Amino acid sequence: MTEANPNSQEPFGEPAAGATGTSQAHPIPPRQQPYERAFELGFESLLSREPSAGHLEALGASRRGGVIRLPALHRQLLVDTNAREVNVEHAGRARRAWAILAIHYLCAQDVSSDAREVSLGHFADSRGYLDVFAKRIIKRFLGTVGRTAQQFEERSHELGATRVPSTGVCYRFDVFPRVPIMIVRYEGDDELGPGANVIYRADAEHLLPAEDRVVIAELLLDTLSGKPIEEDPGECHEGRD
């Protein structure tokens, strides 16, 4: 996701009281808020595009007045284009990572369909993320909610996921209407421990930017682990959490 410009021209601080000559206190740079900047840029892009009713329908979304309704897992995201905010229906403001992901999805220009099932490595522009993906998604899944098949099944049912026939335990999660994510857990054997894979539809290539394809899997794991889509009242916006 887009980060704030580190080359801001705003002054970082003032000379220390009593400083003379060239001796000055070392200024402390202001803390960056890349998620806030990405959120602002995303909304600017969405508003400039003014997606039509047909475009939103192709993405599984709808509009009533200034609010775009977008299903996300078992909830509804409400993208308020007048207030420039994204809320979770009946809950409050969406976590910034979810909000930015939703806005990027709604900004997709190519809404053509390609239902082929592929892994992250299928996307040429995502291959640079494969090592990160293995650690932050696969390893994390197997160490938490996917530690056992039973635990994975229980949490998947709670989110309303669909069981998919597979050689392992596989569930499909409708994260966004056009971006379902399948997670497959393999039991392993005496020599190899459990394994896992994440399956996308091929059209995720033009529905989400490269980094967002990793983020969407990460946010799915957050939700599987019990973290809500809406933000905690005391949550800041400076990072994914």
DRENPAZA-277895 format. One record per residue (C-alpha): residue number from 1; residue in three letters; x, y, z. Coordinates in steps of 0.02 Angstrom, whole numbers, plus 50000, padded with zeros to 5 digits. Example, Ala and Ser with C-alpha at 12.3 -4.5 7.8 and 13.67 -1.06 7.14 Angstrom:
REM residues 2
<r seq="1" type="ALA" c1="50615" c2="49775" c3="50390"/>
<r seq="2" type="SER" c1="50684" c2="49947" c3="50357"/>
This chain:
REM residues 241
<r seq="1" type="MET" c1="50000" c2="50000" c3="50000"/>
<r seq="2" type="THR" c1="50052" c2="50178" c3="49969"/>
<r seq="3" type="GLU" c1="50158" c2="50255" c3="50106"/>
<r seq="4" type="ALA" c1="50172" c2="50436" c3="50158"/>
<r seq="5" type="ASN" c1="50307" c2="50540" c3="50074"/>
<r seq="6" type="PRO" c1="50461" c2="50533" c3="50186"/>
<r seq="7" type="ASN" c1="50529" c2="50691" c3="50102"/>
<r seq="8" type="SER" c1="50404" c2="50807" c3="50183"/>
<r seq="9" type="GLN" c1="50458" c2="50989" c3="50182"/>
<r seq="10" type="GLU" c1="50377" c2="51025" c3="50350"/>
<r seq="11" type="PRO" c1="50499" c2="51081" c3="50486"/>
<r seq="12" type="PHE" c1="50546" c2="50942" c3="50606"/>
<r seq="13" type="GLY" c1="50583" c2="51048" c3="50759"/>
<r seq="14" type="GLU" c1="50652" c2="51206" c3="50833"/>
<r seq="15" type="PRO" c1="50826" c2="51245" c3="50902"/>
<r seq="16" type="ALA" c1="50847" c2="51205" c3="51085"/>
<r seq="17" type="ALA" c1="50826" c2="51349" c3="51204"/>
<r seq="18" type="GLY" c1="50993" c2="51434" c3="51230"/>
<r seq="19" type="ALA" c1="51075" c2="51355" c3="51079"/>
<r seq="20" type="THR" c1="51210" c2="51463" c3="51001"/>
<r seq="21" type="GLY" c1="51307" c2="51466" c3="50838"/>
<r seq="22" type="THR" c1="51280" c2="51308" c3="50737"/>
<r seq="23" type="SER" c1="51241" c2="51202" c3="50890"/>
<r seq="24" type="GLN" c1="51059" c2="51147" c3="50884"/>
<r seq="25" type="ALA" c1="50958" c2="51009" c3="50963"/>
<r seq="26" type="HIS" c1="50934" c2="50860" c3="50849"/>
<r seq="27" type="PRO" c1="50755" c2="50876" c3="50789"/>
<r seq="28" type="ILE" c1="50637" c2="50727" c3="50804"/>
<r seq="29" type="PRO" c1="50545" c2="50690" c3="50641"/>
<r seq="30" type="PRO" c1="50356" c2="50681" c3="50654"/>
<r seq="31" type="ARG" c1="50289" c2="50505" c3="50659"/>
<r seq="32" type="GLN" c1="50230" c2="50451" c3="50487"/>
<r seq="33" type="GLN" c1="50054" c2="50388" c3="50459"/>
<r seq="34" type="PRO" c1="50066" c2="50288" c3="50297"/>
<r seq="35" type="TYR" c1="49896" c2="50207" c3="50319"/>
<r seq="36" type="GLU" c1="49810" c2="50374" c3="50335"/>
<r seq="37" type="ARG" c1="49898" c2="50436" c3="50177"/>
<r seq="38" type="ALA" c1="49853" c2="50278" c3="50081"/>
<r seq="39" type="PHE" c1="49673" c2="50297" c3="50141"/>
<r seq="40" type="GLU" c1="49665" c2="50477" c3="50080"/>
<r seq="41" type="LEU" c1="49742" c2="50436" c3="49911"/>
<r seq="42" type="GLY" c1="49625" c2="50288" c3="49890"/>
<r seq="43" type="PHE" c1="49472" c2="50394" c3="49920"/>
<r seq="44" type="GLU" c1="49534" c2="50526" c3="49799"/>
<r seq="45" type="SER" c1="49553" c2="50393" c3="49666"/>
<r seq="46" type="LEU" c1="49382" c2="50318" c3="49702"/>
<r seq="47" type="LEU" c1="49295" c2="50487" c3="49695"/>
<r seq="48" type="SER" c1="49384" c2="50534" c3="49533"/>
<r seq="49" type="ARG" c1="49324" c2="50374" c3="49451"/>
<r seq="50" type="GLU" c1="49142" c2="50390" c3="49504"/>
<r seq="51" type="PRO" c1="49104" c2="50204" c3="49477"/>
<r seq="52" type="SER" c1="48939" c2="50173" c3="49389"/>
<r seq="53" type="ALA" c1="48801" c2="50061" c3="49454"/>
<r seq="54" type="GLY" c1="48851" c2="49930" c3="49325"/>
<r seq="55" type="HIS" c1="49033" c2="49936" c3="49379"/>
<r seq="56" type="LEU" c1="48986" c2="49915" c3="49562"/>
<r seq="57" type="GLU" c1="48867" c2="49774" c3="49519"/>
<r seq="58" type="ALA" c1="49008" c2="49683" c3="49428"/>
<r seq="59" type="LEU" c1="49108" c2="49693" c3="49590"/>
<r seq="60" type="GLY" c1="48963" c2="49631" c3="49696"/>
<r seq="61" type="ALA" c1="48935" c2="49803" c3="49774"/>
<r seq="62" type="SER" c1="48789" c2="49923" c3="49770"/>
<r seq="63" type="ARG" c1="48759" c2="50107" c3="49804"/>
<r seq="64" type="ARG" c1="48622" c2="50198" c3="49897"/>
<r seq="65" type="GLY" c1="48647" c2="50385" c3="49900"/>
<r seq="66" type="GLY" c1="48826" c2="50421" c3="49948"/>
<r seq="67" type="VAL" c1="48857" c2="50250" c3="50026"/>
<r seq="68" type="ILE" c1="48928" c2="50100" c3="49936"/>
<r seq="69" type="ARG" c1="48886" c2="49932" c3="50016"/>
<r seq="70" type="LEU" c1="49018" c2="49798" c3="49997"/>
<r seq="71" type="PRO" c1="49003" c2="49623" c3="50073"/>
<r seq="72" type="ALA" c1="49162" c2="49571" c3="50163"/>
<r seq="73" type="LEU" c1="49165" c2="49396" c3="50239"/>
<r seq="74" type="HIS" c1="49013" c2="49389" c3="50354"/>
<r seq="75" type="ARG" c1="48993" c2="49577" c3="50367"/>
<r seq="76" type="GLN" c1="48947" c2="49730" c3="50263"/>
<r seq="77" type="LEU" c1="49069" c2="49872" c3="50234"/>
<r seq="78" type="LEU" c1="48988" c2="50042" c3="50207"/>
<r seq="79" type="VAL" c1="49097" c2="50157" c3="50103"/>
<r seq="80" type="ASP" c1="49032" c2="50332" c3="50135"/>
<r seq="81" type="THR" c1="49093" c2="50439" c3="49990"/>
<r seq="82" type="ASN" c1="49025" c2="50600" c3="50066"/>
<r seq="83" type="ALA" c1="49105" c2="50580" c3="50237"/>
<r seq="84" type="ARG" c1="49257" c2="50490" c3="50163"/>
<r seq="85" type="GLU" c1="49245" c2="50351" c3="50289"/>
<r seq="86" type="VAL" c1="49225" c2="50162" c3="50288"/>
<r seq="87" type="ASN" c1="49117" c2="50083" c3="50422"/>
<r seq="88" type="VAL" c1="49063" c2="49908" c3="50468"/>
<r seq="89" type="GLU" c1="48874" c2="49897" c3="50472"/>
<r seq="90" type="HIS" c1="48805" c2="49900" c3="50650"/>
<r seq="91" type="ALA" c1="48982" c2="49905" c3="50722"/>
<r seq="92" type="GLY" c1="49081" c2="50063" c3="50689"/>
<r seq="93" type="ARG" c1="49232" c2="50116" c3="50588"/>
<r seq="94" type="ALA" c1="49323" c2="49981" c3="50491"/>
<r seq="95" type="ARG" c1="49506" c2="49948" c3="50529"/>
<r seq="96" type="ARG" c1="49610" c2="50051" c3="50410"/>
<r seq="97" type="ALA" c1="49686" c2="49900" c3="50324"/>
<r seq="98" type="TRP" c1="49512" c2="49835" c3="50281"/>
<r seq="99" type="ALA" c1="49456" c2="50008" c3="50227"/>
<r seq="100" type="ILE" c1="49603" c2="50033" c3="50109"/>
<r seq="101" type="LEU" c1="49583" c2="49858" c3="50038"/>
<r seq="102" type="ALA" c1="49398" c2="49891" c3="50003"/>
<r seq="103" type="ILE" c1="49434" c2="50057" c3="49918"/>
<r seq="104" type="HIS" c1="49569" c2="49981" c3="49808"/>
<r seq="105" type="TYR" c1="49449" c2="49841" c3="49759"/>
<r seq="106" type="LEU" c1="49313" c2="49966" c3="49712"/>
<r seq="107" type="CYS" c1="49440" c2="50061" c3="49606"/>
<r seq="108" type="ALA" c1="49475" c2="49909" c3="49495"/>
<r seq="109" type="GLN" c1="49463" c2="49961" c3="49313"/>
<r seq="110" type="ASP" c1="49457" c2="49787" c3="49236"/>
<r seq="111" type="VAL" c1="49311" c2="49686" c3="49305"/>
<r seq="112" type="SER" c1="49321" c2="49544" c3="49179"/>
<r seq="113" type="SER" c1="49305" c2="49369" c3="49250"/>
<r seq="114" type="ASP" c1="49436" c2="49231" c3="49258"/>
<r seq="115" type="ALA" c1="49385" c2="49093" c3="49379"/>
<r seq="116" type="ARG" c1="49542" c2="48987" c3="49362"/>
<r seq="117" type="GLU" c1="49611" c2="48933" c3="49531"/>
<r seq="118" type="VAL" c1="49791" c2="48988" c3="49555"/>
<r seq="119" type="SER" c1="49920" c2="49014" c3="49692"/>
<r seq="120" type="LEU" c1="50006" c2="49178" c3="49730"/>
<r seq="121" type="GLY" c1="50154" c2="49128" c3="49620"/>
<r seq="122" type="HIS" c1="50041" c2="49135" c3="49468"/>
<r seq="123" type="PHE" c1="50042" c2="49325" c3="49477"/>
<r seq="124" type="ALA" c1="50206" c2="49388" c3="49405"/>
<r seq="125" type="ASP" c1="50199" c2="49551" c3="49502"/>
<r seq="126" type="SER" c1="50172" c2="49457" c3="49667"/>
<r seq="127" type="ARG" c1="50320" c2="49338" c3="49655"/>
<r seq="128" type="GLY" c1="50432" c2="49456" c3="49750"/>
<r seq="129" type="TYR" c1="50317" c2="49430" c3="49900"/>
<r seq="130" type="LEU" c1="50329" c2="49239" c3="49904"/>
<r seq="131" type="ASP" c1="50455" c2="49229" c3="50046"/>
<r seq="132" type="VAL" c1="50357" c2="49354" c3="50149"/>
<r seq="133" type="PHE" c1="50197" c2="49260" c3="50107"/>
<r seq="134" type="ALA" c1="50270" c2="49096" c3="50167"/>
<r seq="135" type="LYS" c1="50314" c2="49172" c3="50335"/>
<r seq="136" type="ARG" c1="50169" c2="49291" c3="50367"/>
<r seq="137" type="ILE" c1="50031" c2="49183" c3="50296"/>
<r seq="138" type="ILE" c1="50075" c2="48998" c3="50282"/>
<r seq="139" type="LYS" c1="50186" c2="48983" c3="50435"/>
<r seq="140" type="ARG" c1="50070" c2="49092" c3="50538"/>
<r seq="141" type="PHE" c1="49917" c2="48991" c3="50487"/>
<r seq="142" type="LEU" c1="49998" c2="48825" c3="50534"/>
<r seq="143" type="GLY" c1="50055" c2="48896" c3="50699"/>
<r seq="144" type="THR" c1="49887" c2="48971" c3="50750"/>
<r seq="145" type="VAL" c1="49714" c2="48938" c3="50682"/>
<r seq="146" type="GLY" c1="49777" c2="48798" c3="50568"/>
<r seq="147" type="ARG" c1="49875" c2="48708" c3="50703"/>
<r seq="148" type="THR" c1="49747" c2="48567" c3="50696"/>
<r seq="149" type="ALA" c1="49617" c2="48521" c3="50566"/>
<r seq="150" type="GLN" c1="49480" c2="48530" c3="50698"/>
<r seq="151" type="GLN" c1="49526" c2="48706" c3="50749"/>
<r seq="152" type="PHE" c1="49527" c2="48762" c3="50567"/>
<r seq="153" type="GLU" c1="49358" c2="48682" c3="50536"/>
<r seq="154" type="GLU" c1="49278" c2="48762" c3="50688"/>
<r seq="155" type="ARG" c1="49338" c2="48937" c3="50649"/>
<r seq="156" type="SER" c1="49292" c2="48919" c3="50465"/>
<r seq="157" type="HIS" c1="49114" c2="48869" c3="50509"/>
<r seq="158" type="GLU" c1="49099" c2="49018" c3="50625"/>
<r seq="159" type="LEU" c1="49142" c2="49134" c3="50480"/>
<r seq="160" type="GLY" c1="49015" c2="49049" c3="50366"/>
<r seq="161" type="ALA" c1="49149" c2="48978" c3="50250"/>
<r seq="162" type="THR" c1="49108" c2="48844" c3="50122"/>
<r seq="163" type="ARG" c1="49190" c2="48672" c3="50132"/>
<r seq="164" type="VAL" c1="49270" c2="48626" c3="49966"/>
<r seq="165" type="PRO" c1="49313" c2="48447" c3="49915"/>
<r seq="166" type="SER" c1="49501" c2="48426" c3="49921"/>
<r seq="167" type="THR" c1="49641" c2="48307" c3="49968"/>
<r seq="168" type="GLY" c1="49659" c2="48411" c3="50126"/>
<r seq="169" type="VAL" c1="49540" c2="48516" c3="50231"/>
<r seq="170" type="CYS" c1="49488" c2="48659" c3="50118"/>
<r seq="171" type="TYR" c1="49371" c2="48806" c3="50146"/>
<r seq="172" type="ARG" c1="49321" c2="48951" c3="50034"/>
<r seq="173" type="PHE" c1="49302" c2="49122" c3="50113"/>
<r seq="174" type="ASP" c1="49209" c2="49257" c3="50016"/>
<r seq="175" type="VAL" c1="49322" c2="49397" c3="50075"/>
<r seq="176" type="PHE" c1="49252" c2="49509" c3="49939"/>
<r seq="177" type="PRO" c1="49119" c2="49453" c3="49814"/>
<r seq="178" type="ARG" c1="49244" c2="49437" c3="49671"/>
<r seq="179" type="VAL" c1="49395" c2="49389" c3="49776"/>
<r seq="180" type="PRO" c1="49359" c2="49225" c3="49865"/>
<r seq="181" type="ILE" c1="49508" c2="49148" c3="49954"/>
<r seq="182" type="MET" c1="49528" c2="48961" c3="49981"/>
<r seq="183" type="ILE" c1="49641" c2="48893" c3="50116"/>
<r seq="184" type="VAL" c1="49692" c2="48710" c3="50107"/>
<r seq="185" type="ARG" c1="49770" c2="48622" c3="50256"/>
<r seq="186" type="TYR" c1="49865" c2="48460" c3="50226"/>
<r seq="187" type="GLU" c1="49889" c2="48341" c3="50371"/>
<r seq="188" type="GLY" c1="50066" c2="48284" c3="50331"/>
<r seq="189" type="ASP" c1="50143" c2="48118" c3="50380"/>
<r seq="190" type="ASP" c1="50280" c2="48042" c3="50488"/>
<r seq="191" type="GLU" c1="50416" c2="48133" c3="50391"/>
<r seq="192" type="LEU" c1="50332" c2="48296" c3="50345"/>
<r seq="193" type="GLY" c1="50227" c2="48405" c3="50457"/>
<r seq="194" type="PRO" c1="50064" c2="48487" c3="50408"/>
<r seq="195" type="GLY" c1="50064" c2="48601" c3="50258"/>
<r seq="196" type="ALA" c1="49949" c2="48732" c3="50184"/>
<r seq="197" type="ASN" c1="49912" c2="48827" c3="50026"/>
<r seq="198" type="VAL" c1="49811" c2="48982" c3="49983"/>
<r seq="199" type="ILE" c1="49712" c2="48982" c3="49821"/>
<r seq="200" type="TYR" c1="49651" c2="49136" c3="49726"/>
<r seq="201" type="ARG" c1="49546" c2="49163" c3="49572"/>
<r seq="202" type="ALA" c1="49654" c2="49218" c3="49426"/>
<r seq="203" type="ASP" c1="49557" c2="49380" c3="49404"/>
<r seq="204" type="ALA" c1="49625" c2="49442" c3="49571"/>
<r seq="205" type="GLU" c1="49770" c2="49499" c3="49461"/>
<r seq="206" type="HIS" c1="49669" c2="49648" c3="49398"/>
<r seq="207" type="LEU" c1="49550" c2="49667" c3="49545"/>
<r seq="208" type="LEU" c1="49684" c2="49701" c3="49676"/>
<r seq="209" type="PRO" c1="49861" c2="49773" c3="49671"/>
<r seq="210" type="ALA" c1="50004" c2="49651" c3="49701"/>
<r seq="211" type="GLU" c1="50033" c2="49691" c3="49884"/>
<r seq="212" type="ASP" c1="49847" c2="49686" c3="49922"/>
<r seq="213" type="ARG" c1="49840" c2="49504" c3="49869"/>
<r seq="214" type="VAL" c1="49953" c2="49468" c3="50018"/>
<r seq="215" type="VAL" c1="49861" c2="49588" c3="50132"/>
<r seq="216" type="ILE" c1="49692" c2="49509" c3="50095"/>
<r seq="217" type="ALA" c1="49756" c2="49339" c3="50151"/>
<r seq="218" type="GLU" c1="49834" c2="49417" c3="50305"/>
<r seq="219" type="LEU" c1="49672" c2="49504" c3="50353"/>
<r seq="220" type="LEU" c1="49578" c2="49341" c3="50328"/>
<r seq="221" type="LEU" c1="49695" c2="49258" c3="50452"/>
<r seq="222" type="ASP" c1="49666" c2="49402" c3="50573"/>
<r seq="223" type="THR" c1="49479" c2="49370" c3="50565"/>
<r seq="224" type="LEU" c1="49500" c2="49182" c3="50579"/>
<r seq="225" type="SER" c1="49602" c2="49214" c3="50735"/>
<r seq="226" type="GLY" c1="49462" c2="49316" c3="50812"/>
<r seq="227" type="LYS" c1="49512" c2="49493" c3="50768"/>
<r seq="228" type="PRO" c1="49360" c2="49596" c3="50714"/>
<r seq="229" type="ILE" c1="49348" c2="49692" c3="50552"/>
<r seq="230" type="GLU" c1="49300" c2="49849" c3="50646"/>
<r seq="231" type="GLU" c1="49434" c2="49942" c3="50740"/>
<r seq="232" type="ASP" c1="49452" c2="49949" c3="50926"/>
<r seq="233" type="PRO" c1="49401" c2="50120" c3="50995"/>
<r seq="234" type="GLY" c1="49580" c2="50150" c3="51053"/>
<r seq="235" type="GLU" c1="49663" c2="50086" c3="50895"/>
<r seq="236" type="CYS" c1="49779" c2="50202" c3="50798"/>
<r seq="237" type="HIS" c1="49798" c2="50204" c3="50608"/>
<r seq="238" type="GLU" c1="49986" c2="50200" c3="50591"/>
<r seq="239" type="GLY" c1="50005" c2="50017" c3="50551"/>
<r seq="240" type="ARG" c1="49907" c2="49863" c3="50501"/>
<r seq="241" type="ASP" c1="49859" c2="49827" c3="50682"/>
